[in-house]
């Protein structure tokens, strides 16, 4: 019998995991897997359990949304342990599962958790905190995680733009941040309405970087959106976000390390959850830091 730690969030998404829990346990048992099962009780619970008990297991199976997965990875890194992490996505967006090719169907995802290919993938670090696939601040990051998933399913990327326009207008009163952003040999100064570092084909349920993401390439994708000064500027931003192409107002790069200094305090979203506030921080990519079971076929 192989022993694993199975942590699930019973409140994730539409609570679908609760109807499938018996099936999951039976399937694991049929594969000679002996799970120690824990249902999270509060925010941050998964991180605490992994930090405290993760050292006793070679493999940890997580079921929940991207935030629960983030807690598991953060807990493992803070405890300086290196288990294989498997994932059954049951959240409302499940961004990262799309990147590692894990089905949103619970039974299929469970089978991938048992039979999937282990890949050693990159993670991000912002000061002393870790994230799996995205660190962001600004209006568009809020929109990503507040737009109704049914709207996303119907409109796709267009929903992101439509909701963005609602938030950004009128131009004169939109929230913006004066910042200095330094990476590699480049320094960019300006006033920005959105900043994002990511390592996922999907952010907030929107497919934005289909052909640019490499899980093991040691770089993350950066998107900077400058504050528009006119309707013409706003149209340029919308076009760039829709096509995924850079412009004078939407800057995209691939980076290993980046420093962000802002004139006023910004609130960070890390994997869709609140990640603290800063005026000066450094984000870096830690190459091939965690083992993940994936549905990727090389």
BELVEN-V605156 format. One record per residue. N is the residue number from 0. RES is the residue in one small letter. PHI is phi in degrees with one decimal (* if undefined). Layout:
n->{N	N}
res->{RES	RES}
phi->{PHI	PHI}
This chain:
n->{0	1	2	3	4	5	6	7	8	9	10	11	12	13	14	15	16	17	18	19	20	21	22	23	24	25	26	27	28	29	30	31	32	33	34	35	36	37	38	39	40	41	42	43	44	45	46	47	48	49	50	51	52	53	54	55	56	57	58	59	60	61	62	63	64	65	66	67	68	69	70	71	72	73	74	75	76	77	78	79	80	81	82	83	84	85	86	87	88	89	90	91	92	93	94	95	96	97	98	99	100	101	102	103	104	105	106	107	108	109	110	111	112	113	114	115	116	117	118	119	120	121	122	123	124	125	126	127	128	129	130	131	132	133	134	135	136	137	138	139	140	141	142	143	144	145	146	147	148	149	150	151	152	153	154	155	156	157	158	159	160	161	162	163	164	165	166	167	168	169	170	171	172	173	174	175	176	177	178	179	180	181	182	183	184	185	186	187	188	189	190	191	192	193	194	195	196	197	198	199	200	201	202	203	204	205	206	207	208	209	210	211	212	213	214	215	216	217	218	219	220	221	222	223	224	225	226	227	228	229	230	231	232	233	234	235	236	237	238	239	240	241	242	243	244	245	246	247	248	249	250	251	252	253	254	255	256	257	258	259	260	261	262	263	264	265	266	267	268	269	270	271	272	273	274	275	276	277	278	279	280	281	282	283	284	285	286	287	288	289	290	291	292	293	294	295	296	297}
res->{x	x	x	x	x	x	x	x	x	x	x	x	x	x	x	x	x	x	x	x	x	x	x	x	x	x	x	x	x	x	x	x	x	x	x	x	x	x	x	x	x	x	x	x	x	x	x	x	x	x	x	x	x	x	x	x	x	x	x	x	x	x	x	x	x	x	x	x	x	x	x	x	x	x	x	x	x	x	x	x	x	x	x	x	x	x	x	x	x	x	x	x	x	x	x	x	x	x	x	x	x	x	x	x	x	x	x	x	x	x	x	x	x	x	x	x	x	x	x	x	x	x	x	x	x	x	x	x	x	x	x	x	x	x	x	x	x	x	x	x	x	x	x	x	x	x	x	x	x	x	x	x	x	x	x	x	x	x	x	x	x	x	x	x	x	x	x	x	x	x	x	x	x	x	x	x	x	x	x	x	x	x	x	x	x	x	x	x	x	x	x	x	x	x	x	x	x	x	x	x	x	x	x	x	x	x	x	x	x	x	x	x	x	x	x	x	x	x	x	x	x	x	x	x	x	x	x	x	x	x	x	x	x	x	x	x	x	x	x	x	x	x	x	x	x	x	x	x	x	x	x	x	x	x	x	x	x	x	x	x	x	x	x	x	x	x	x	x	x	x	x	x	x	x	x	x	x	x	x	x	x	x	x	x	x	x	x	x	x	x	x	x	x	x	x	x	x	x}
phi->{*	-91.3	-92.9	-133.6	-97.9	-112.4	-112.1	-130.4	-98.7	-69.5	-103.6	-68.8	55.5	-96.7	60.3	-64.8	-60.2	-65.9	-78.9	-110.7	-60.9	-61.6	-61.8	-61.0	-62.6	-63.7	-65.7	-60.5	-62.2	-67.0	-102.8	59.9	-114.0	-107.3	-89.4	-94.1	-105.5	-138.3	-98.0	-63.3	-108.7	-162.2	-61.7	89.0	-63.2	-60.4	-59.7	-63.9	-66.0	-65.1	-60.3	-82.5	-117.3	-59.7	-63.7	-87.9	-132.8	-81.9	-138.4	-125.7	-102.9	-115.5	-127.6	164.1	-91.7	-61.5	-66.4	-67.1	-61.4	-57.2	-62.1	-64.1	-64.9	-60.2	-63.0	-65.3	-68.7	-67.4	-84.5	56.4	-116.6	-136.4	-78.6	-79.4	-108.7	-107.6	-143.5	-110.9	-76.6	-132.5	-83.5	-84.3	-114.4	52.0	-59.3	-70.9	-62.9	-67.8	-68.4	-99.2	60.4	-109.6	-66.5	-81.3	-76.6	-62.2	-66.8	-64.7	-65.3	-63.4	-65.4	-65.7	-61.6	-91.3	-108.6	-66.1	-85.9	-81.4	-123.3	-92.5	-117.2	-76.4	-132.9	-106.0	-134.3	-117.8	54.8	-105.0	-113.6	-113.4	-146.0	-89.4	-138.6	-157.1	-128.1	-152.7	-145.5	111.6	-59.7	-70.3	-68.8	-65.3	-63.0	-52.6	-99.6	-110.0	-67.4	-58.9	-63.8	-62.4	-65.8	-60.2	-63.3	-79.6	-101.4	63.8	-60.2	-58.1	-62.1	-59.7	-68.9	-60.2	-65.1	-62.6	-60.4	-59.5	-74.9	-81.2	-86.0	-74.4	-57.8	-63.0	-110.7	-69.3	-72.6	-142.9	-136.2	-76.3	-148.4	-114.5	-123.4	-120.8	-152.3	51.8	-106.4	-122.0	-124.5	-116.0	-115.9	165.8	-112.7	-120.9	-104.1	-156.8	-138.7	-150.6	-115.2	-143.6	-142.3	-152.8	-73.7	-130.6	-132.3	64.4	91.1	-110.7	-83.4	-117.5	-133.0	-50.6	-107.8	-112.3	-88.3	-125.8	-71.5	-126.0	-91.6	75.8	-133.8	-114.2	-90.2	-113.3	-127.1	-116.3	-118.6	-76.8	-69.5	-75.6	-105.0	-156.3	-63.2	-61.3	-60.8	-62.4	-62.5	-63.9	-62.1	-60.3	-64.1	-65.3	-66.7	-71.4	-89.4	79.6	-101.4	-70.4	-150.3	-64.5	-104.1	-119.9	-105.7	-125.3	-142.7	-115.7	-135.5	-101.3	-150.9	-150.4	-116.0	-124.7	-116.2	-118.8	-67.7	-126.3	-64.9	-118.7	-98.7	-92.8	-106.5	-112.8	53.7	84.6	-118.1	-61.0	-121.8	96.0	-125.5	-147.0	-120.5	-152.4	-148.5	-122.9	-114.2	-136.9	-94.4	-101.5	-68.7	47.3	-94.4	-127.3	-95.2	-122.4	-77.2	-128.7	-98.4	-75.5	-110.3	-74.4}
